[in-house]
Structures are given as structure tokens and as C-alpha cells.
Amino acid sequence: MSTAYTAFCAFLARWALRGAALGLVGLVVCVQWQVTGRYLLNDTPVWTEPVALMLVLYITALAVAVGVRDAGHLGLESFVALLPPAAQRGAEALIQLFVGLFAVLMALGGWEWMQLKWSEPKPILGVPEALDYLPLLIGGILILLFCIEQLIALWRGENVEPAGV
């Protein structure tokens, strides 16, 4: 399957994975800094915990979206495999439609919460609270795009190749 849309989704998936990996490195650095500060320097940095929690949100949203694209998410494969071939395609399409619906609701909820929390600063960091809800919006949009790609591939009788890094 080599269309411009697939190439675009593969590009997004690669960058989402890179972003998640970079976030994971940042998370490890934050936690290590906190442990070092607490036990070696006897001075716990207050910013490390909220930054680490925020990084977990971004890592999760990006990794889950790529998991949807690469069909690594939880599914009903054993149940679907028991169905006749024609029904399997219908069940797989239905699953993608439900995941897409979830993605739309996730993105809309993230957008709504971002609007509500934009003027509230996080106590320690001073950045808007809305940044905690941005991963919902980003993840929801990516999941929706990847669900559309899966549906197109299903319609064509093809498989989406994992993007890799």
C-alpha cells in the first residue's frame, strides 16, 4: 500500500515514536535527577515530579496512537478469526470505526479541557494547565488518522506496514 496518505501516516507514526522515545529519555532524566537530589544532595527539586507526570501523558498518547496504526492495540482477534472471511472484514471495519469514534471523542474532550484550563497556570511550573490535556487532542487526532488509514487498507484488502523508527 503506497499512497500519499499512507506515506503521510507513516511519517507521523515515525515522528510520534521518536517523540515518545525522547519523552521517555526525559522522564528517566527527571526521575534520576529527583532521586539524586533527594538522596545525594539532600535537596529535592520540586519541578521534577510535575514534569515527569506531564511527560507520561505525552509518551502514552503518542505510543498508543502508533499502536493503533501498527495494529498493536488490544483487539478481538481470536473472536474475529472464528468468523467467516466476509464477516471478518466487516468485524475489523466495525472495530476500526469504534476506535475512530473513541479518537474523535478523545480529541474533542482534550480540546474542550484545553480551552477551559488555558488560563490556569500549573502551581510549580507556571505553564498552562491546558498542557496536560494537549496529549488527548494530539493522540485523538493521530488515532483518527491511523484508523482512516486502516479502513482504507481494509477496503483495498491490504495491510498497513509498521512505520518503524
VENLIN-V270349 format. One record per helix or strand of 2 or more residues. SS is the DSSP state (H for helix, E for strand). FROM is the first residue (numbers start at 1). TO is the last residue. If there is no record, write none. Layout:
# VENLIN-V270349
SS_FROM_TO / SS_FROM_TO
This chain:
# VENLIN-V270349
H_4_39 / H_47_69 / H_77_81 / H_85_117 / H_131_156
